[in-house]
Amino acid sequence: MDAFVIEGGRPVSGRFEVHGSKNAALPMLAAALLTDGPLELSDVPKLQDIQNMLRLLAELGVEIDEPDDGPGLRAGGRTIRTRVTDASQSHARYDIVRTMRAGVCVLGPMLARRGEARISMPGGCAIGPRPIDLHLKGLAALGASVSLSNGDVIAKAPAGGLRGATVFLGGPFGSTVLGTANIMSAATLARGRTVIESAACEPEIVDLGRLLISMGARISGLGTPRIVVDGVAELGGATRRIMPDRIEAGTYAMAAAMTGGELTIANWPVDALLGPFEMLRAAGLEVELGEHEPLDTPGGDPIRTTAFVRRTERLRPIELTTQPFPGFPTDLQAQALAMLTLADGNSIITEKIFPERFLHVAELMRMGARIIRHGPTAVVSGVPKLVGAPVMASDLRASAGLVLAGLAARGQTVVRRVYHLDRGYQRMDEYLTGLGAKIERVKEEALEELAVPV
Ligand code: EPZ
């Protein structure tokens, strides 16, 4: 296992280009199963979760043309081509799905196109229970029979295929992002009209919807809580550039703000980050946007620009609640909490999507942060300085929060188990080094030899 050794206190400054979005790419790759035609997706990030999805698709009979992206750091340009060559397999096995919860994305496409899908039931994960009851409820509403056998979910379409229906996807914590992806994808090939009520409005769902439309699907209402899908007999091939990763963009912006750096961030997803950065402005983060298309441009493609990010004064405390889009994303909560440990006063952070998602709190406290957690709320009393310490990464975004804290802290921080981070951030250590940070990737076994305190 790898660890990062970070010498903190150096500003993160320079120019960074945001990669394509992991969470948009995963369901878009799964959409390959909906057609015999070729799909060509560009800006596909090279991340562990994506590589696992490609491995899963290959097992399900999808031929994948994946160029070698060669040495050096390049954001855009990785184009992946897929085409189904064998549709006989419909079982997504446990040993792949357990490595990546997003394996559940193949459920809807496989059921719609192959009439049957068997997928190992995803378990919980470090951020709390992760049920898929809403996915299954939605597929059942489209006529599928759903059963559980030996830890696998088995969904079967009725004779004559799935049929359109009204599906309500609201759950105790709002809608479901991947559930919406699954039902919308399955409904493209169902007979008749499907109305998804309480659909996820996340930009990644809009991006997926636009891919499906270019494959021939009939979808309206993307980006709203009511999505209407009129089923078609078949879908064809398509080409699409994946939207920029709003979470990666936000994480690097906060790295600059925490370390007192100045960062120019290219491929910044303007419309996907308007709300969250309005909130972070109140904390003292300055974001200047470059020229971009007006927000009401028809067509719904992501609006990209270059953002210039910095902070000129000490960070100010804020109240922040995670919410479904366009609210503050849960996937930026750990990073924002890490940033607010350095604010001048008390911040209140409430997690409304995954109420247990606070594994970073105890680790940040080892670095001198002052945090009190009550259920889904954390009260963060800002301190003037964090101090380096050995800490343990526990999930993807918690790891990102710890890396940010390490970059800003005085002294040395060792973040163990950065494989969590590698699931969602492409070569973060190398990019940060290029931006002035002192951060080294080492094997955990080497830590003792290096006499690094653990
Ligand atoms: C997606 O997960 C993202 N993953 C997550 O990003 C993100 O945190 C999450 O959406 C919320 O924005 C991908 O896109 C691959 P949900 P998803 O279903 O779709 C409850 C990251 O760090 N729920 O929208 O699995 C659920 O427990 C990852 O990149 C049910 O109750 O999340 C949660 O409280 C982590 N029943 C809430 O809904 C269900 O059937 C939202 O979950 C499904 C979900």
Residues whose N, C-alpha, C, O or C-beta is under 5 A from the ligand:
A	BS01	EPZ	N23 L26 A102 P129 R130 P131 I132 D133 L134 H135 G171 P172 F173 G174 S175 T176 V177 L178 G179 T330 D331 I353 F354 L396 R397
